[in-house]
Amino acid sequence: MSVVVSDSSPLNFLVRLGAEGVLPRLFGRVLVPDEVVAELSHPSAPELVRGFADRPPAWLEVRTPRSTPEIPRLHRGESAAIALAIELESRLVLMDDRAARHEAIRRGLRPVGLLGVLDRAARAGLIPLRETLQALPSDYRIDPALVRRLLEER
């Protein structure tokens, strides 16, 4: 197992799916920058997610990167997650936003989105993939073709 850095989106949706417990089983320690906790704690976040951010589990470690560059087109949490992953030499970073994923790749990181986490969890026997994908909240923006392809590959 290793250390992985996460942005807010995968955590938000995993919490809402009741599947956040797959993270320590797949990756060991999960680190997030302060900015991600602020996003998860924002009043507009679902109550369940705010509760998770207010009382994080032992496997979730909040870390402040030494510096967070302003990266055009990215939210502060995405920039901070990329900065923290680089600083910790964690090649893996959990994030969904397309621009953030491209920036992570450009900086030598390997982004994994929510679907990638769910696929890994299903392959490890931690969740039923089809049922979990069907339970995705309606505000999770994903191309339905990606979901179909993931299910066809299984």
N, C-alpha and C positions, 0 to 999 in steps of 0.2 A: 504494500500500500504506500501511497505517497501523500503529498500535500497538494490540494487544488485550491485555486482562488475562484470566487464566484461573484458575478454581478447580481443585481436584484431580481431580474426576470425569472431565471430558473428556480431560485429559492421561493419567490412569490407563488409560482404555479405548483411547485412540489408541495408547499405547505397547504395550499388550497385543495390539492388532490389527496392530502393525508399521506404523502409518500416521501416526505423529507428525510425519513429515517434510512432511505437507501443510500444517501450520500456518505455517511461514515462507513457503511459496509462496502461501498465501492471504492472510496478514495481515502479513507482514514480521516485525516484532519481537513477541515474546510475553513479557509480564511476569507474574510471579507474586509474591505476597507470601511472606515467610519461612514463614508458617503453612501455606501450601500445600506447600512443600517438606518441611516436617515431616510432613505427612499422607502424602505420597508416599514418605517415608523410613521410615515407621512399620514396626515388625517384622511387623505383620499384612498389610502391602501385599505383593503378589506380588514375587518376587525381581527380575523384569525391571523392574518399576516402581521398586523401591528402587535398582537400578543406574542407571536413568535419572536419578533425583533426586540420586544421589551424584556423577554425572558428567554434568551437564546440557550439552546442545549449546550452541554459541555463540549461537544465535538466541533462547535462553531466558534472560531476565534476571530475577534475583531482586531485588526491591525491597521495602523496608520502608515501609509507609504511615506518614505522620506521626502519625496516630491511628486506632485501630480501635474504633469504638463497639461495645458489646455489643448485638447485635440479637437479641431473643427468637426462639427457634425455629431459629436458624441456628448452624452450627458456626463456630468461630473463623476457619477458612480462608475460608468463604463471606463472612463479615463483612469480613475483611481484603481480599478480592478486590473487593468492592463499594467499600470505602473507597479502595483504590488506583485503581480506575477513575475514581471521582469526582475524586480528587486530580489525576490525569494528564489529565483531561478526555477520556478514552477512552470514548466512548459504548457501545462494544461490550464485553461481558463474557461469557466462556465459562463456563457452569454448567448443571447438569442438575436440581438439587433444586428442586422446585416452589415451596416457601416462599422459597427464595433468589431464584428468578426473579421471583416477585411483588414481593419487596422491591427488587430491582434496578429493575424497571419503576417502582415507586412513587418511586424516587429519580432517575428520568429516564434510566436506562440501558436498553440494548437487549441482553437476554440471548440467547445462542445456545447450544443444547445440542449434545451429541455428534451427534445425528441431523442437525442443521442444518449442522454442520461437514462431516459425511460427504456430505451433499447438495451443498454448495458444491464439495467436492473432486471429486465425480463430475461435476458440471457443467463443471468446469475440466479434465476429462479426466485427473485425477490418480489416481483409483481406480475399480475396477469396483463400482458401488453394490450390486447384488444379492449378489455374492459377499462383499463386506465386511460387509453386514448379516447374512448367514448365519453369518459367523464371529464375531459378537458373543459375548463370554463369557456364560455362563448367569447370572452374577450381575448383569448389566446389567438393571435393572428398567425396563421400558418396556411400554406398552400395545401389544400386537401389532397393534391396529387402526392405530396411528400408522405402524408400519413398512409395513403393507399400503398405506395411503394414500400414503405417500412413493413406494413402488414403482409404484403406479398412475399417479401424476402424471408419471412419467418416460416 
